[in-house]
Amino acid sequence: MLYRIIIRLKQLIVYRQFKQLAEMAANVRIDPLASVVNPQRDPSLIKIGAGSCVKGQLLVFGHAGRISIGMDCFIGEGTRVWSGVGVTIGDRVLVSHGVEIHDSTAHSMDPEDRHRHFTGLIASGHPSDSPPGIRSKEVIIEDDAWISFNCIILKGVRIGRGAIVAAGSVVTRDIPEGCIYRNEVRPIISPIRPRGG
C-alpha cells in the first residue's frame, strides 16, 4: 500500500514537471521514471502527441533544440532523446528501452573548446549561447518505425516510414522506408518482405 502511494506521488510530480516544460496532447502517459530537461523553459520546444507514452528522458539544450513526438508513440525506459536543433518522431513510432537519439555532437572536436564547455556546464548548467564547434543536424523518424533496444541514432539521420532498426545498431545514415537495418561488421539495409511473399 505504501509503495503504491509513493509511486503515485512520484508519478504526479513527474507529470507536473512535464506539464510545465512540454506541450502534451490528451491522454499522454508519463511514467514515474521519465524526465524532461528544458533549460529554456519554453513548453513549445517539446511536444508530445495524443495517446503517447514516455518512460525515458527528453532534453533540449539551453541554446537551442526542439523535440516533436507524434500520436500513439512509445519512448522506452532509459531512452534519451537529446536535441540541439530538432528531433521529429512521427505517429505510431515505437522506441524501445536504452535507445540514444542525438541530433548534435554536444561537444566540440577541439579539446580546448570542449574543456571550456565542460567546465561551464559544471559551473552553471546548459549555456544559453551555442558553444563553439558543436555540429547539429535534424533527426527525423517517420510514421510506424520501430527502433529496437540499445540503438544509437546520430545527427542528420532520416528513418523512413515503417522501417525497423535492429537491436544494438548504430545509425549514421538514412534508412529507406519499409527496410530492416542491422549494424553488423558492415551495415546491411534489406527490404521488409510482406507476409506470404
C-alpha positions in Angstrom: 0.0 0.0 0.0 2.7 2.5 1.0 4.7 1.5 -2.2 1.7 2.4 -4.4 1.3 5.7 -2.6 5.0 6.6 -3.2 4.8 5.6 -6.9 1.6 7.6 -7.4 3.3 10.7 -5.7 6.3 10.3 -7.9 4.1 10.0 -11.0 2.2 13.2 -10.1 5.5 15.1 -9.5 7.0 13.9 -12.9 3.7 14.6 -14.7 3.6 18.2 -13.3 7.2 18.8 -14.5 6.2 17.6 -18.0 3.1 19.9 -17.9 5.4 22.9 -17.1 8.1 22.1 -19.6 6.3 20.4 -22.6 3.1 20.7 -24.6 1.2 17.5 -24.2 -2.0 16.4 -26.0 -4.8 14.5 -24.5 -4.2 11.2 -22.7 -0.4 11.2 -22.8 1.1 8.8 -20.3 4.2 9.8 -18.4 6.0 7.1 -16.4 7.3 7.9 -12.9 10.8 7.1 -14.3 10.6 9.6 -17.1 12.3 13.0 -17.1 12.2 16.2 -19.0 15.0 18.9 -19.3 14.2 22.2 -20.9 16.6 24.9 -19.7 14.8 27.4 -21.9 11.6 26.7 -20.0 9.6 27.1 -23.3 7.0 24.3 -23.4 6.5 24.8 -27.2 10.0 23.3 -27.7 8.9 19.8 -26.6 5.6 18.5 -28.0 4.0 15.1 -27.3 1.1 13.8 -29.3 -2.2 12.2 -28.1 -2.0 8.7 -26.8 1.8 8.6 -26.5 3.7 7.1 -23.5 7.0 8.4 -22.3 9.2 6.4 -20.0 12.6 7.9 -21.0 14.3 11.4 -21.0 13.5 14.3 -23.3 16.1 17.1 -23.3 16.6 20.3 -25.3 19.8 22.2 -24.8 19.9 25.7 -23.3 20.9 27.3 -26.6 18.6 25.5 -29.0 16.6 22.4 -29.6 13.2 21.0 -30.4 11.5 17.6 -29.9 8.3 16.7 -31.5 6.7 13.3 -30.8 3.6 12.3 -32.8 0.5 10.4 -31.7 0.4 6.9 -30.1 4.2 6.7 -29.8 6.2 4.8 -27.1 9.5 6.1 -25.7 11.0 3.3 -23.6 12.8 3.2 -20.2 16.3 4.6 -20.2 15.9 6.1 -23.7 17.3 9.6 -24.1 16.2 12.0 -26.8 18.6 15.0 -26.8 18.1 17.9 -29.1 20.3 20.9 -30.1 18.4 21.6 -33.4 15.4 19.3 -33.9 14.2 15.7 -33.4 10.9 14.8 -35.1 9.2 11.5 -34.4 6.1 10.6 -36.4 3.0 8.8 -35.4 2.9 5.2 -34.0 6.6 5.1 -33.6 8.0 2.5 -31.1 11.3 3.4 -29.5 12.4 0.6 -27.2 14.5 0.9 -23.9 18.1 2.1 -23.8 17.9 4.0 -27.1 20.0 7.2 -27.6 18.8 9.7 -30.2 21.1 12.8 -30.6 20.8 15.5 -33.3 24.1 17.1 -32.3 27.7 16.3 -31.4 27.0 18.0 -28.0 30.7 19.0 -27.7 33.4 20.5 -29.9 36.1 18.4 -31.6 38.7 21.0 -30.4 39.9 19.9 -26.9 40.3 23.5 -25.6 36.7 24.4 -26.6 35.4 21.1 -25.3 37.1 21.7 -21.9 35.7 25.3 -21.6 32.3 24.0 -22.5 32.5 21.2 -19.9 33.7 23.5 -17.1 30.9 25.9 -18.0 28.3 23.1 -17.8 29.5 22.1 -14.4 29.6 25.6 -13.1 26.3 27.0 -14.4 24.4 24.4 -16.4 23.5 24.4 -20.1 24.6 27.7 -21.8 22.1 29.9 -23.5 24.6 30.6 -26.3 25.7 27.9 -28.8 29.1 26.6 -27.6 31.7 26.7 -30.4 32.4 23.7 -32.6 29.1 21.8 -32.0 27.6 20.3 -35.1 23.9 19.7 -35.3 21.5 18.3 -37.9 17.9 17.3 -37.6 16.9 13.7 -36.9 13.6 12.6 -38.5 11.9 9.3 -37.7 8.8 8.7 -39.9 5.5 7.1 -39.0 5.3 3.5 -37.9 9.0 3.0 -37.5 10.3 0.7 -34.8 13.7 1.4 -33.0 14.7 -1.7 -31.1 16.6 -1.7 -27.8 20.0 -0.2 -27.2 20.2 1.6 -30.6 22.1 4.8 -31.2 20.7 7.3 -33.8 23.1 10.1 -34.6 22.6 13.6 -36.2 21.3 14.1 -39.7 19.6 10.7 -40.0 16.1 10.1 -41.5 14.5 6.8 -40.7 11.8 6.0 -43.3 8.2 5.1 -42.7 7.7 1.6 -41.3 11.5 0.9 -41.1 12.9 -1.3 -38.3 16.2 -0.7 -36.7 17.5 -3.9 -35.2 18.8 -4.1 -31.5 22.1 -2.6 -30.8 22.5 -0.8 -34.1 24.4 2.5 -34.6 22.6 4.6 -37.3 24.7 7.1 -39.0 22.9 7.3 -42.4 19.4 7.4 -43.8 17.3 4.2 -43.7 14.7 3.9 -46.5 11.1 3.2 -45.7 10.0 -0.3 -45.2 13.5 -1.7 -44.5 15.2 -3.5 -41.7 18.6 -2.0 -40.7 21.1 -4.2 -38.9 24.5 -2.9 -37.9 27.0 -5.7 -38.2 30.6 -5.8 -39.5 29.2 -3.7 -42.3 25.7 -2.1 -42.2 23.1 -4.0 -44.0 19.9 -2.5 -45.3 17.3 -5.0 -46.5 13.7 -4.6 -47.6 10.9 -6.0 -45.4 9.3 -8.9 -47.1 5.4 -8.9 -47.0 3.7 -11.9 -45.5 3.3 -14.8 -47.8 5.8 -13.3 -50.2 
